[in-house]
Amino acid sequence: MGHLDHATFGWLTPVLSYVMACIGAALGLRCTVRALGSTGRSRRNWLLTAASALGTGIWTMHFVAMLGFSVSGTDIRYDVPLTILSLLVAVVVVSAGVFAVGYSRDRNRALLLGGLTTGLGVASMHYLGMAAVRLHGDVRYDPMLVGLSVLIAVVAATAALWAALNIRSPVAVTIASLVMGAAVSSMHYTGMFAVSVHVTPSGTPLTGATAMQFIFPLAVGLGSYLFLTSAFVALSPTAGEREESASAQRPVTPATR
């Protein structure tokens, strides 16, 4: 059995991955709040931004954490197409959940269906990402821990959508984002603790890219997207602020006697 290390660089990757999860959650919640206060094309655009933020935040959290993953006795490579597919799955499935909540008239039903769909999508992203791992040996999973990780993903996704529907103040969104980041990180590491590897030494070169060749640049790019989008959302006025600005600019007509 190979020894698995989930924090090769110490606390750097767990902490950084948690930060990325929190940023994605905060941005997704703020965009959903904006969407629910908008109509038409504006609502659709805010929901798209929310879905992309949540999806990329969760994916970036996963693979930043994977930068610290190593197995004694074997190198690790990543299948590029499968890794990209895991990103697309994360964004598409989160989009389905967010749009269900954003447009459904029955909010409770949408919350349950959206939470289940999104949670299963997050779990699918995680295990697709793990399927992209290439190493010399056999990867096995503890079914109980896998099931627990999926349950955590569904609960976390449902809680995130509930927060998007019910939380408005920036302070509450911040607290909810910290909790969501912890939930997503818990799902990831629960899934990782389900892994065991039976190493088979081999001189055959592994296919795929190393984490630093592929995962690191992609994670940096997506992380930059999250930071820039966060700045845009923070600086853009809300619907209420636009109405107040428009009212202030209207000419005051003199009162008639």
BALUMMI-557991 format. One line per field, with one value per residue (C-alpha): residue number from 0; residue in one letter; x, y, z. Coordinates in steps of 0.02 Angstrom, whole numbers, plus 50000, padded with zeros to 5 digits. Example, Ala and Ser with C-alpha at 12.3 -4.5 7.8 and 13.67 -1.06 7.14 Angstrom:
n <- (0 | 1)
res <- (A | S)
xx <- (50615 | 50684)
yy <- (49775 | 49947)
zz <- (50390 | 50357)
This chain:
n <- (0 | 1 | 2 | 3 | 4 | 5 | 6 | 7 | 8 | 9 | 10 | 11 | 12 | 13 | 14 | 15 | 16 | 17 | 18 | 19 | 20 | 21 | 22 | 23 | 24 | 25 | 26 | 27 | 28 | 29 | 30 | 31 | 32 | 33 | 34 | 35 | 36 | 37 | 38 | 39 | 40 | 41 | 42 | 43 | 44 | 45 | 46 | 47 | 48 | 49 | 50 | 51 | 52 | 53 | 54 | 55 | 56 | 57 | 58 | 59 | 60 | 61 | 62 | 63 | 64 | 65 | 66 | 67 | 68 | 69 | 70 | 71 | 72 | 73 | 74 | 75 | 76 | 77 | 78 | 79 | 80 | 81 | 82 | 83 | 84 | 85 | 86 | 87 | 88 | 89 | 90 | 91 | 92 | 93 | 94 | 95 | 96 | 97 | 98 | 99 | 100 | 101 | 102 | 103 | 104 | 105 | 106 | 107 | 108 | 109 | 110 | 111 | 112 | 113 | 114 | 115 | 116 | 117 | 118 | 119 | 120 | 121 | 122 | 123 | 124 | 125 | 126 | 127 | 128 | 129 | 130 | 131 | 132 | 133 | 134 | 135 | 136 | 137 | 138 | 139 | 140 | 141 | 142 | 143 | 144 | 145 | 146 | 147 | 148 | 149 | 150 | 151 | 152 | 153 | 154 | 155 | 156 | 157 | 158 | 159 | 160 | 161 | 162 | 163 | 164 | 165 | 166 | 167 | 168 | 169 | 170 | 171 | 172 | 173 | 174 | 175 | 176 | 177 | 178 | 179 | 180 | 181 | 182 | 183 | 184 | 185 | 186 | 187 | 188 | 189 | 190 | 191 | 192 | 193 | 194 | 195 | 196 | 197 | 198 | 199 | 200 | 201 | 202 | 203 | 204 | 205 | 206 | 207 | 208 | 209 | 210 | 211 | 212 | 213 | 214 | 215 | 216 | 217 | 218 | 219 | 220 | 221 | 222 | 223 | 224 | 225 | 226 | 227 | 228 | 229 | 230 | 231 | 232 | 233 | 234 | 235 | 236 | 237 | 238 | 239 | 240 | 241 | 242 | 243 | 244 | 245 | 246 | 247 | 248 | 249 | 250 | 251 | 252 | 253 | 254 | 255 | 256)
res <- (M | G | H | L | D | H | A | T | F | G | W | L | T | P | V | L | S | Y | V | M | A | C | I | G | A | A | L | G | L | R | C | T | V | R | A | L | G | S | T | G | R | S | R | R | N | W | L | L | T | A | A | S | A | L | G | T | G | I | W | T | M | H | F | V | A | M | L | G | F | S | V | S | G | T | D | I | R | Y | D | V | P | L | T | I | L | S | L | L | V | A | V | V | V | V | S | A | G | V | F | A | V | G | Y | S | R | D | R | N | R | A | L | L | L | G | G | L | T | T | G | L | G | V | A | S | M | H | Y | L | G | M | A | A | V | R | L | H | G | D | V | R | Y | D | P | M | L | V | G | L | S | V | L | I | A | V | V | A | A | T | A | A | L | W | A | A | L | N | I | R | S | P | V | A | V | T | I | A | S | L | V | M | G | A | A | V | S | S | M | H | Y | T | G | M | F | A | V | S | V | H | V | T | P | S | G | T | P | L | T | G | A | T | A | M | Q | F | I | F | P | L | A | V | G | L | G | S | Y | L | F | L | T | S | A | F | V | A | L | S | P | T | A | G | E | R | E | E | S | A | S | A | Q | R | P | V | T | P | A | T | R)
xx <- (50000 | 50065 | 50065 | 49947 | 49992 | 49851 | 49957 | 50128 | 50157 | 50090 | 49941 | 49965 | 49853 | 49712 | 49702 | 49716 | 49586 | 49467 | 49492 | 49449 | 49292 | 49239 | 49269 | 49169 | 49027 | 49024 | 49024 | 48891 | 48778 | 48798 | 48761 | 48607 | 48545 | 48568 | 48478 | 48327 | 48312 | 48319 | 48211 | 48233 | 48406 | 48486 | 48422 | 48488 | 48660 | 48673 | 48623 | 48754 | 48885 | 48829 | 48836 | 49008 | 49074 | 49007 | 49062 | 49238 | 49257 | 49216 | 49327 | 49472 | 49455 | 49467 | 49620 | 49713 | 49693 | 49754 | 49916 | 49960 | 49913 | 50051 | 50074 | 50237 | 50317 | 50237 | 50227 | 50058 | 49993 | 49824 | 49722 | 49691 | 49524 | 49447 | 49506 | 49428 | 49269 | 49259 | 49263 | 49125 | 49019 | 49040 | 48984 | 48841 | 48764 | 48780 | 48698 | 48549 | 48527 | 48548 | 48427 | 48299 | 48300 | 48308 | 48156 | 48045 | 47883 | 47884 | 48041 | 48036 | 48025 | 48159 | 48270 | 48257 | 48279 | 48414 | 48508 | 48502 | 48554 | 48693 | 48758 | 48766 | 48852 | 48983 | 49014 | 49025 | 49153 | 49257 | 49259 | 49285 | 49435 | 49496 | 49468 | 49587 | 49729 | 49860 | 49984 | 50072 | 49948 | 49765 | 49653 | 49515 | 49377 | 49291 | 49105 | 49047 | 49158 | 49111 | 48927 | 48961 | 49053 | 48904 | 48784 | 48893 | 48893 | 48702 | 48677 | 48806 | 48727 | 48552 | 48615 | 48700 | 48540 | 48438 | 48560 | 48543 | 48355 | 48349 | 48506 | 48525 | 48645 | 48832 | 48878 | 48760 | 48825 | 49003 | 48959 | 48864 | 49013 | 49132 | 49015 | 48994 | 49183 | 49202 | 49065 | 49143 | 49316 | 49242 | 49163 | 49330 | 49435 | 49303 | 49312 | 49502 | 49507 | 49402 | 49549 | 49679 | 49814 | 49901 | 50063 | 50136 | 50312 | 50341 | 50466 | 50332 | 50309 | 50140 | 50029 | 49955 | 50020 | 50096 | 50002 | 50122 | 50113 | 49924 | 49826 | 49924 | 49910 | 49725 | 49689 | 49781 | 49681 | 49514 | 49565 | 49605 | 49434 | 49352 | 49449 | 49414 | 49230 | 49218 | 49289 | 49165 | 49016 | 49075 | 49092 | 48934 | 48780 | 48630 | 48456 | 48411 | 48567 | 48529 | 48353 | 48416 | 48543 | 48412 | 48294 | 48432 | 48466 | 48286 | 48251 | 48145 | 47990 | 47927 | 47766 | 47613 | 47501)
yy <- (50000 | 50172 | 50307 | 50449 | 50626 | 50753 | 50903 | 50885 | 51073 | 51080 | 51190 | 51294 | 51194 | 51156 | 51339 | 51408 | 51285 | 51337 | 51520 | 51483 | 51389 | 51537 | 51663 | 51559 | 51539 | 51724 | 51779 | 51652 | 51708 | 51893 | 51866 | 51762 | 51900 | 52024 | 51905 | 51886 | 52076 | 52090 | 52039 | 51986 | 51980 | 52055 | 51911 | 51783 | 51865 | 51873 | 51690 | 51641 | 51736 | 51653 | 51479 | 51506 | 51575 | 51430 | 51300 | 51367 | 51401 | 51221 | 51152 | 51266 | 51215 | 51032 | 51047 | 51171 | 51040 | 50907 | 51004 | 50940 | 50759 | 50631 | 50443 | 50364 | 50250 | 50327 | 50486 | 50564 | 50630 | 50700 | 50656 | 50826 | 50792 | 50711 | 50855 | 50983 | 50878 | 50885 | 51075 | 51079 | 50960 | 51072 | 51229 | 51148 | 51057 | 51207 | 51311 | 51192 | 51212 | 51401 | 51428 | 51311 | 51421 | 51583 | 51550 | 51426 | 51487 | 51346 | 51393 | 51246 | 51116 | 51204 | 51210 | 51022 | 50974 | 51104 | 51051 | 50868 | 50901 | 51020 | 50909 | 50757 | 50866 | 50924 | 50743 | 50693 | 50831 | 50768 | 50587 | 50631 | 50731 | 50580 | 50470 | 50586 | 50538 | 50425 | 50330 | 50162 | 50059 | 50026 | 50157 | 50093 | 50180 | 50151 | 50145 | 50215 | 50369 | 50393 | 50392 | 50514 | 50632 | 50630 | 50666 | 50812 | 50879 | 50872 | 50954 | 51090 | 51127 | 51136 | 51252 | 51364 | 51379 | 51412 | 51549 | 51625 | 51633 | 51696 | 51796 | 51976 | 52072 | 52072 | 52013 | 51865 | 51821 | 51824 | 51706 | 51591 | 51588 | 51538 | 51396 | 51343 | 51344 | 51230 | 51114 | 51100 | 51070 | 50937 | 50849 | 50850 | 50781 | 50653 | 50591 | 50592 | 50493 | 50361 | 50329 | 50194 | 50151 | 49985 | 50039 | 49930 | 49992 | 50011 | 50093 | 50134 | 50322 | 50386 | 50474 | 50645 | 50807 | 50844 | 50955 | 51099 | 51084 | 51087 | 51099 | 51244 | 51362 | 51322 | 51347 | 51514 | 51569 | 51522 | 51599 | 51762 | 51755 | 51739 | 51886 | 51999 | 51954 | 51984 | 52159 | 52192 | 52136 | 52235 | 52394 | 52377 | 52465 | 52366 | 52395 | 52499 | 52606 | 52636 | 52691 | 52810 | 52882 | 52906 | 52991 | 53109 | 53160 | 53197 | 53383 | 53451 | 53537 | 53689 | 53662 | 53742 | 53855)
zz <- (50000 | 49955 | 50089 | 50041 | 50088 | 50068 | 50119 | 50039 | 50059 | 50237 | 50271 | 50113 | 49996 | 50121 | 50174 | 49997 | 49932 | 50073 | 50027 | 49845 | 49898 | 50007 | 49868 | 49744 | 49869 | 49914 | 49733 | 49686 | 49830 | 49792 | 49608 | 49649 | 49764 | 49621 | 49502 | 49616 | 49621 | 49431 | 49283 | 49103 | 49028 | 49182 | 49291 | 49166 | 49161 | 49351 | 49364 | 49233 | 49332 | 49494 | 49417 | 49340 | 49505 | 49609 | 49482 | 49456 | 49642 | 49686 | 49547 | 49593 | 49776 | 49725 | 49616 | 49725 | 49862 | 49739 | 49717 | 49891 | 49853 | 49834 | 49846 | 49902 | 49773 | 49619 | 49518 | 49481 | 49316 | 49262 | 49108 | 49028 | 48939 | 49095 | 49203 | 49087 | 49081 | 49271 | 49261 | 49131 | 49235 | 49388 | 49295 | 49197 | 49346 | 49462 | 49325 | 49324 | 49512 | 49511 | 49366 | 49446 | 49600 | 49502 | 49392 | 49484 | 49561 | 49688 | 49783 | 49905 | 49768 | 49667 | 49822 | 49850 | 49668 | 49639 | 49796 | 49748 | 49568 | 49615 | 49755 | 49642 | 49511 | 49637 | 49687 | 49504 | 49475 | 49620 | 49566 | 49382 | 49440 | 49536 | 49383 | 49291 | 49410 | 49331 | 49441 | 49451 | 49551 | 49587 | 49666 | 49781 | 49877 | 50043 | 49995 | 50162 | 50149 | 49967 | 50016 | 50158 | 50039 | 49919 | 50063 | 50119 | 49940 | 49929 | 50099 | 50059 | 49890 | 49965 | 50102 | 49972 | 49870 | 50027 | 50075 | 49902 | 49924 | 50102 | 50140 | 50086 | 50199 | 50156 | 50332 | 50322 | 50148 | 50216 | 50359 | 50241 | 50123 | 50262 | 50310 | 50129 | 50103 | 50253 | 50188 | 50015 | 50090 | 50205 | 50056 | 49964 | 50106 | 50153 | 49975 | 49981 | 50144 | 50055 | 49938 | 49958 | 49832 | 49803 | 49717 | 49579 | 49540 | 49354 | 49239 | 49111 | 49090 | 49147 | 49023 | 49057 | 49130 | 49298 | 49421 | 49394 | 49204 | 49193 | 49356 | 49431 | 49279 | 49257 | 49442 | 49439 | 49287 | 49365 | 49531 | 49440 | 49358 | 49529 | 49601 | 49451 | 49446 | 49634 | 49608 | 49467 | 49572 | 49723 | 49620 | 49515 | 49588 | 49645 | 49573 | 49726 | 49709 | 49524 | 49566 | 49701 | 49579 | 49445 | 49569 | 49625 | 49445 | 49400 | 49387 | 49526 | 49456 | 49548 | 49644 | 49566 | 49669)
